[in-house]
Amino acid sequence: MGFKFRKSLKLGKLLRLNVTKKGKSITLGGKKLKVTLNDKKKVTASIPGTGISYDTKIDGKK
């Protein structure tokens, strides 16, 4: 078991910046829908409280 680091900064009513030692992410949304973009080029959309979510990777290639 190791130590974990997490810092979450609220940047408005619906925007949050999350920083951990493994990376950072931005979350947009509220109680109905959340969309997260992280520095590993992955987007997660979820409906809080339901267990329903969708993940996809963003590829820079055309």
Residue, then its C-alpha position, 0 to 999 in steps of 0.5 A: m500500500g502506497f501513498k496517493f496524491r490528488k488535488s482537485l480544483k473547481l474552476g466554475k460551477l461545472l468545470r473541475l481540474n484534477v491533478t494526480k501524480k500519474g497525470k491530470s484531467i479536466t471534468l465538465g458536467g454536473k449531476k446528469l452527465k460528466v465528460t472527462l478528458n485526460d492527458k492520455k488522450k482518453v475521453t470518458a462520458s458517464i451518467p453519475g449514480t448509474g454505473i453507465s459510462y463510455d470510454t474512447k481514445i482520441d487519436g491525432k491521426k486523420 
